Amino acid sequence: MHHQTVWFIMVLEGAIELNLDGDKNYRMETGDTAYCNGQRMHCWRNVSGEKSVMLKVLTPPYGLER
């Protein structure tokens, strides 16, 4: 997915794999964070074999006029 935002995620429990731009995978575990321009293609999946919990915060890009 992609959108006109900036996003931040934090893994609260378990582990996920974050995919950016369809070809870059990053394993993230409890306490790991990521910050990115929402226009980049991104998706994630649970890779812990158990429950994973993450917090995702979306915000308009800095300086966006209303």
C-alpha positions in Angstrom: 0.0 0.0 0.0 1.0 3.6 -0.3 -0.5 7.0 0.6 0.2 10.7 1.1 1.4 10.4 4.7 4.4 9.8 6.8 4.2 6.7 9.0 5.9 5.3 12.1 5.6 1.8 13.4 6.7 0.1 16.6 6.6 -3.6 17.2 5.0 -4.1 20.6 5.0 -7.9 20.7 6.3 -10.7 18.5 8.1 -10.2 15.2 7.1 -8.9 11.8 8.8 -8.6 8.4 8.5 -5.2 6.8 8.7 -5.1 3.0 9.6 -1.8 1.3 9.4 -1.2 -2.4 8.6 -4.8 -3.1 12.2 -6.0 -2.7 13.6 -4.9 0.6 12.7 -7.0 3.7 13.5 -6.1 7.2 12.8 -8.3 10.2 11.5 -6.3 13.2 11.2 -7.6 16.7 9.7 -6.3 19.9 10.9 -2.7 20.5 12.1 -2.1 16.9 10.8 1.0 15.1 10.6 2.3 11.5 9.7 5.7 10.0 9.1 6.2 6.3 7.4 8.3 3.6 4.0 6.7 2.9 4.5 7.1 -0.8 6.9 4.1 -0.7 5.2 0.8 -1.3 5.1 -1.1 1.9 3.5 -4.1 3.6 4.2 -6.4 6.6 3.5 -9.9 7.8 3.7 -11.7 11.1 6.8 -14.0 11.2 6.8 -14.9 14.9 4.7 -18.0 14.6 2.6 -16.4 17.4 0.6 -13.2 18.0 2.4 -10.0 16.9 1.2 -6.6 17.9 2.4 -3.3 16.3 1.5 0.3 16.6 1.2 2.3 13.4 0.9 6.1 13.4 0.1 8.0 10.2 0.5 11.8 9.9 0.3 14.2 7.0 3.8 15.1 5.6 5.6 17.9 7.4 4.6 21.3 5.9 1.4 20.1 4.3 -1.0 23.1 3.8 -4.6 22.6 4.7 
